[in-house]
Amino acid sequence: MADRAIAGAGEAQRFIIALAGPPGVGKSTLSEALAAELKRRGHGAAIVPMDGFHLDNAVLDSRGQRARKGAPFTFDADGYAELLRRLKTTPHSEIAIPVFDRELDLARASARIIEPRHRFLIAEGNYLLLDQEPWFKMAALFDFRVLLKADHTVLRQRLIERWIVHGLNESQAMDRAMSNDIPNAELVINASRGADLEILNQV
């Protein structure tokens, strides 16, 4: 993947890689590994996570959508697209980006700085290749598109285990996963389009 990104970048001042996939598939791990490999080869790289654009819990509560947090409509997709556009068109500027804090369950504004030396940016998130409004409008911002997948059974177990780690019992964890995470995962798998590379995560 690093080879294809470097070859595709040519002389571009900024190259944005979309790394999409369902929740629990391992996007964050792969993003970190890709960024580390690009850095090892002497290229500036940084991750720009979509999770920084979660709508705040107070907003979701006011809309009665807290139980669906993580679904496509619980993100500021247009805001994320505008950030990517700014990053792509002003590569010589320092730009602050928000980052989601899982322990606090909220996005922290200006938590990371993207610098001019960060030539390769890895946009990481569930819905980046979703063929639906408003997500599909981001397609033109990506220079290389990767879709990470996993076997449905493996993915289901990971999503249940994620909630157990957060303190739910097995029955509660299954209910949470089946009511939100798994429908979101199925949407990503069934409605994502335009990947230049698909990877099956078998771990």
N, C-alpha and C positions, 0 to 999 in steps of 0.2 A: 504493500500500500504506500509506504514512504517513497519507493522508487517511482511509482506512477505519479504521485503528487509532485515530486521534484522535477520529473520530466515534463509534466504538464504545465508547470509554472513558468518555464522559459525565463524570460526577463521581466516578468510581472513584478511590480513593486509590492503587491499584496495578493495572496492566493487563499481563497476561503474553501475549506473542505467541509461539506455537510456530512455529519455522522448521525444517522437516524436509526430508529429501531424501537421496539416495544419496551415498556417498563420492565426492569429486571433482567434485561438481556445482556448487560455488561458494557453499555456504552461508555460510562465514565472510565472504566478500567482500560478499554481500548483507546479512548481519547488520550489518557495519560501516557499509555505506552507509545502511541504514535508521536505525541509531542516530545517525549524523551528521545525517541529514535531520530526525529528531525534535528533536535538539538545536538545529539551525538555526532551527527553528520555536518555540524557547523551552521545550521539554519535556525534563525529565531522563530519560535513557535509559541502559541498560547491558545488556551481553550476559552471559548465564549459560550457558556452554557445557556440553553433556553430557560432553564429552571429559575434564572434570575428574574424572569417575567411572570412568575406565578402571581395571580391576583391575591391581595392580602386577605387573610381570614375574615377580617371585618367586612370587606366587600362581599365575599362569598356568603357570609352569614346573612347579610342584608338582602341577598338575592335568593336565599334558601338553597345554595349550591355547595355548601361545605362538604357534604357527603360525597360529592363528585370531584373533589379537588384532585387535579391531575388530568381531568378530561380536557379535550381541546378548547372548550369554551371558558375554561378557568385560567387561561393565559392571556396576556396582552400581546397577541401575535403581531399586531401592527407596530407596537413599540419595539419588539424584537427585530422586525424587518427594518425599521428605521435605523436602529443601532448598527445592524449589519451593513446597511447602505452607507452610513457615515464612516464606518471602519474601512470599507472598500474604497471610498472616494477620497478619503483624507488620510493616506497612509503615513504622512509625515507628522501627524499630530499625536499627542498623548491623549487617550480617551479613556475615561473611567467607565466601568461596567458594573452592573449589579450581579451579585452571586447569592444563591439560595443557601441558607443555613438550616440544615436538617434538624439540628438539635433545638433551635429556636422556632422552627417551622415558619420562617419568614425570609423574604429577600432583603439583603443588606445592600443599600445603595452605595455606589462608588467603592465597592469592596476590592476591586482589582483594576490595575492600570494596563491598558494595551499600549505598548510603546512602538515607535517607528521601526525598531529592530525586529519586531514580531511580524515577519514577512508571511508566515503561514499561520492562519487562524483556523481552529477546529470548532465549527459550530456544532454543538452536541445537544440533541433533544429528540423526543419521541416523534414529533409531528412535522419535521422539516421537509419531508417528501410527500406529505399528505395531499392527495388530489382533491382538495376541498377549499372553499373560501374560509379564511383569507390566506391560508397556508401556501397554496400553490403559487401565489404571487412572489414568493421568495425564490423560486427556482432560478431566476435570472441572476441572483446574487451569488450563487454557488458555482465554483469552478470545477469541483470534483464532488460527486455524490456517492456516499457509501450507505448501504442498508445492512444492518446487523440483525440476524434472525437467530431463533433457537427452536428446537422441537417443542411443540405445544405442551407436552407432558412435563418436560424439564422446566419450561417457563412458568407453568402453573405452580409447580412445587416451589420454585424460587420466590414467587410472589407471596405465597402463603408463609414461607419461612421468614420473609422480610417483616411481616406483621408480628410473628412470634418473637422475633428479636426485639420488637418495639413493645413487648409486654403483654400481647394478647394471647389467650389460650388458643388451642388448635381450631376449635369451632368458631371462635370470633375471628381468627385470622382468615379462615376459609370464607366466611361471610363477607369480610372486607374485600378480599381479593376477587370473589365472584361478582360482587355488586359494582365494582368500579375498575380495579386494575386489569382484570382479564378482559372485560369488554373493550377497554382502551387498547390493550395489546392486540386483540383481534382486529380492531379498526386499523391500527398501524400496519399489520401484516397484510390485510386485504385491500387497503386503499392507498398504499404508498406507491409512487410511480417515479420513473426517471433515474433510477440508480445506475451509476456507471460501474459499480462493483457491489455484489451481494456476498456477504460472509455468513456462514452458518457456525454459530458458537455452540460447540458440542460439550463444553465443560460444565 
